[in-house]
Amino acid sequence: MLPFVEIKSEHLQLAPGQRILRSQDYQSYLSAQALVGAARAQAAEIVQEAHSVYEQQRELGWQAGMEQARREQAVLIHQTQLQCQGYYRTVEQQMSEVVLQAVRKILHDYDQVALTLKVVREALSLVSNQKQVTVRVNPEQVAAVREQIAKVHKDFPEIGYLDISADARLDQGGCILETEVGIIDASLDGQLEALSRAISLTLERGEARS
């Protein structure tokens, strides 16, 4: 097709050498323009859609990465907490054992008769309303305890009769009180064992709460 120009309503005069398109050719021209415009619009739409999809995927990828990082961080924090709790429990158990060993050593260095009398005094305070009490101690300490028990007995005038008996089952520092209502084991070893159980129970409860 030869070169041509579109005739506008404001330009009705033709220059020499120019030709007027037939109606059919003009319609073809308009159709071609419409096709080109539609193609350009569709191309722009495709580009925009592709850009939107890219941004969405990038956002999803970022969110997925952040979510994965949060999960890994949560797992790491939980593992660290468990390790710390295990370490603290180990330290607490070791400290309790050290304390009990230190107490036993200190008690071992005390005068055993004086220690036994102190244990007897504390035990008698629990049964001071009883009229008759039998105190059992280590056989090697019977004589010494009998000699000094009067100093303890005078602080418990409610107890009418206080008997000191030997018991081979008891170590030095051991003490068992027998009354009409029951028996009290006031031995130091028994008290330390009770303390050890109490510490263990406290640690177990702390572990259960954690």
Backbone torsions as a table, in degrees:
resi	resn	phi	psi	omega
1	MET	NA	138.9	-178.9
2	LEU	-72.6	159.1	178.3
3	PRO	-58.5	144.7	-179.9
4	PHE	-149.9	167.7	176.3
5	VAL	-128.3	153.7	177.7
6	GLU	-82.1	135.1	-179.6
7	ILE	-89.4	122.7	176.6
8	LYS	-98.5	161.9	-177.5
9	SER	-65.0	-26.9	-178.2
10	GLU	-88.3	-7.6	177.6
11	HIS	-120.9	98.7	-176.8
12	LEU	-108.9	-9.5	180.0
13	GLN	-96.2	137.2	-179.0
14	LEU	-102.3	142.2	174.8
15	ALA	-77.9	158.9	178.8
16	PRO	-59.3	141.4	177.9
17	GLY	88.6	-10.1	178.7
18	GLN	-91.5	152.8	-176.8
19	ARG	-121.1	154.0	177.0
20	ILE	-94.3	130.6	179.0
21	LEU	-73.2	146.4	172.0
22	ARG	-73.1	161.1	-178.3
23	SER	-58.2	-38.4	-179.1
24	GLN	-66.2	-42.8	178.9
25	ASP	-66.3	-37.1	-179.9
26	TYR	-65.4	-40.3	177.4
27	GLN	-64.3	-38.5	176.3
28	SER	-62.4	-39.8	178.2
29	TYR	-61.8	-47.4	179.3
30	LEU	-62.2	-40.2	178.8
31	SER	-63.1	-41.9	179.1
32	ALA	-62.6	-42.6	178.0
33	GLN	-61.0	-43.0	179.8
34	ALA	-62.9	-40.4	178.7
35	LEU	-63.7	-44.2	179.1
36	VAL	-62.6	-43.8	179.1
37	GLY	-63.0	-42.7	178.6
38	ALA	-64.3	-40.1	179.3
39	ALA	-63.7	-42.7	179.2
40	ARG	-64.5	-42.0	179.3
41	ALA	-63.7	-41.6	179.2
42	GLN	-65.8	-40.2	178.5
43	ALA	-62.9	-42.7	178.8
44	ALA	-64.0	-38.8	178.6
45	GLU	-64.9	-41.0	178.7
46	ILE	-63.3	-43.3	179.3
47	VAL	-62.1	-43.5	-179.8
48	GLN	-64.2	-42.4	179.2
49	GLU	-64.5	-41.8	178.5
50	ALA	-62.6	-40.1	178.5
51	HIS	-64.5	-42.0	178.8
52	SER	-62.7	-43.9	178.4
53	VAL	-61.7	-41.9	179.0
54	TYR	-60.9	-45.1	-179.7
55	GLU	-64.6	-40.1	178.6
56	GLN	-62.9	-45.1	-179.6
57	GLN	-66.1	-37.8	178.2
58	ARG	-65.1	-40.7	178.2
59	GLU	-64.8	-43.3	178.1
60	LEU	-62.7	-41.1	178.1
61	GLY	-63.6	-40.6	178.4
62	TRP	-65.0	-44.9	179.2
63	GLN	-63.1	-41.6	178.5
64	ALA	-63.4	-40.4	178.2
65	GLY	-64.4	-41.8	178.5
66	MET	-65.2	-41.0	179.3
67	GLU	-63.3	-41.8	177.5
68	GLN	-63.4	-41.5	178.9
69	ALA	-63.6	-39.5	178.4
70	ARG	-64.2	-42.2	179.2
71	ARG	-62.9	-44.9	179.7
72	GLU	-64.1	-38.6	178.5
73	GLN	-64.9	-42.0	179.1
74	ALA	-62.6	-42.2	178.5
75	VAL	-63.2	-43.4	-179.6
76	LEU	-63.7	-42.8	179.0
77	ILE	-62.9	-43.1	179.7
78	HIS	-62.8	-44.2	179.0
79	GLN	-62.9	-40.7	179.2
80	THR	-64.0	-41.2	178.1
81	GLN	-62.4	-42.8	179.1
82	LEU	-63.2	-42.3	179.1
83	GLN	-63.7	-41.6	179.0
84	CYS	-64.4	-43.1	179.3
85	GLN	-62.7	-42.3	177.7
86	GLY	-63.0	-40.4	178.8
87	TYR	-65.0	-44.8	-179.9
88	TYR	-62.4	-41.3	179.2
89	ARG	-62.3	-43.0	179.6
90	THR	-62.1	-44.5	179.9
91	VAL	-64.0	-42.6	179.9
92	GLU	-62.4	-42.7	179.0
93	GLN	-64.0	-43.7	179.2
94	GLN	-63.9	-41.2	179.3
95	MET	-64.5	-41.6	179.4
96	SER	-63.4	-39.8	178.3
97	GLU	-65.7	-40.6	178.9
98	VAL	-63.7	-42.5	-179.6
99	VAL	-62.8	-45.7	-179.6
100	LEU	-63.9	-40.5	177.8
101	GLN	-64.0	-40.2	179.2
102	ALA	-65.0	-41.0	178.8
103	VAL	-63.0	-44.5	178.9
104	ARG	-60.4	-41.2	-179.8
105	LYS	-65.3	-42.8	179.2
106	ILE	-62.9	-44.1	179.7
107	LEU	-64.8	-35.5	179.6
108	HIS	-64.4	-30.6	-178.7
109	ASP	-81.3	-11.2	178.0
110	TYR	-73.9	158.8	170.5
111	ASP	-65.3	119.5	-170.8
112	GLN	-66.8	-34.6	178.3
113	VAL	-67.3	-45.6	178.6
114	ALA	-62.1	-37.6	179.1
115	LEU	-66.4	-41.7	178.7
116	THR	-63.6	-42.9	178.3
117	LEU	-61.7	-36.7	177.9
118	LYS	-65.7	-41.2	178.4
119	VAL	-64.1	-41.7	178.9
120	VAL	-61.5	-43.6	180.0
121	ARG	-59.0	-46.5	-179.2
122	GLU	-64.7	-37.9	179.9
123	ALA	-69.2	-39.1	179.7
124	LEU	-64.1	-29.3	179.2
125	SER	-64.8	-20.3	179.2
126	LEU	-84.8	-19.5	-176.7
127	VAL	-126.3	29.5	-174.7
128	SER	-66.4	-13.5	178.8
129	ASN	-89.6	2.2	179.8
130	GLN	-90.0	142.5	-178.2
131	LYS	-80.1	-29.9	-176.4
132	GLN	-135.9	130.8	-178.7
133	VAL	-136.6	134.5	173.6
134	THR	-107.9	127.8	-179.8
135	VAL	-109.1	120.7	178.5
136	ARG	-103.3	131.8	-179.7
137	VAL	-136.0	176.0	177.6
138	ASN	-61.2	137.9	-177.1
139	PRO	-54.0	-34.9	-178.0
140	GLU	-71.7	-13.7	-177.8
141	GLN	-106.9	-2.4	-175.3
142	VAL	-57.6	-50.9	-176.2
143	ALA	-61.1	-47.3	-177.7
144	ALA	-65.3	-38.5	-179.8
145	VAL	-67.9	-40.1	179.7
146	ARG	-62.5	-36.4	-178.3
147	GLU	-67.0	-31.5	-173.0
148	GLN	-110.3	-1.8	-175.5
149	ILE	-66.1	-23.1	-179.6
150	ALA	-61.0	-33.2	179.5
151	LYS	-64.7	-31.6	179.7
152	VAL	-82.3	-41.0	-174.6
153	HIS	-62.6	-33.8	-176.5
154	LYS	-64.2	-20.2	178.4
155	ASP	-83.9	-4.6	-180.0
156	PHE	-131.5	68.1	-176.3
157	PRO	-64.1	-19.0	179.5
158	GLU	-66.6	-26.3	179.9
159	ILE	-81.5	111.6	-175.9
160	GLY	-76.1	-37.7	-175.7
161	TYR	-132.2	128.8	-179.9
162	LEU	-129.0	114.1	-176.4
163	ASP	-110.8	138.1	177.7
164	ILE	-107.5	123.3	-178.4
165	SER	-127.7	153.4	178.8
166	ALA	-86.1	144.0	176.8
167	ASP	-141.0	109.4	-175.9
168	ALA	-66.5	-15.3	180.0
169	ARG	-74.3	-16.9	-173.6
170	LEU	-96.0	139.9	171.6
171	ASP	-82.3	171.9	176.2
172	GLN	-63.8	133.8	-173.8
173	GLY	95.9	-10.7	178.6
174	GLY	-78.8	152.2	-177.5
175	CYS	-159.4	127.1	175.8
176	ILE	-126.1	129.3	178.5
177	LEU	-106.8	132.1	177.0
178	GLU	-115.7	128.9	177.6
179	THR	-131.0	179.2	179.6
180	GLU	-67.6	-22.8	-176.3
181	VAL	-100.4	-10.4	179.7
182	GLY	161.2	-172.5	-176.8
183	ILE	-121.0	138.9	177.6
184	ILE	-121.3	123.2	175.2
185	ASP	-92.1	104.2	-178.5
186	ALA	-103.9	17.5	-179.3
187	SER	-61.2	145.5	178.6
188	LEU	-62.3	-40.5	178.8
189	ASP	-60.9	-40.3	178.0
190	GLY	-64.5	-39.7	178.9
191	GLN	-67.1	-40.2	177.8
192	LEU	-66.3	-37.7	177.7
193	GLU	-64.8	-41.0	177.1
194	ALA	-63.5	-38.9	177.4
195	LEU	-64.1	-41.8	178.6
196	SER	-61.9	-42.9	178.6
197	ARG	-64.6	-39.4	179.7
198	ALA	-64.0	-40.7	178.5
199	ILE	-64.8	-44.4	179.4
200	SER	-61.5	-41.3	179.6
201	LEU	-64.6	-39.9	178.2
202	THR	-62.9	-42.1	178.8
203	LEU	-65.2	-40.0	179.5
204	GLU	-65.0	-40.0	178.8
205	ARG	-66.2	-39.7	177.2
206	GLY	-63.6	-37.4	178.1
207	GLU	-67.4	-39.4	-179.6
208	ALA	-66.0	-38.4	179.8
209	ARG	-68.5	-31.9	-179.6
210	SER	-77.6	NA	NA
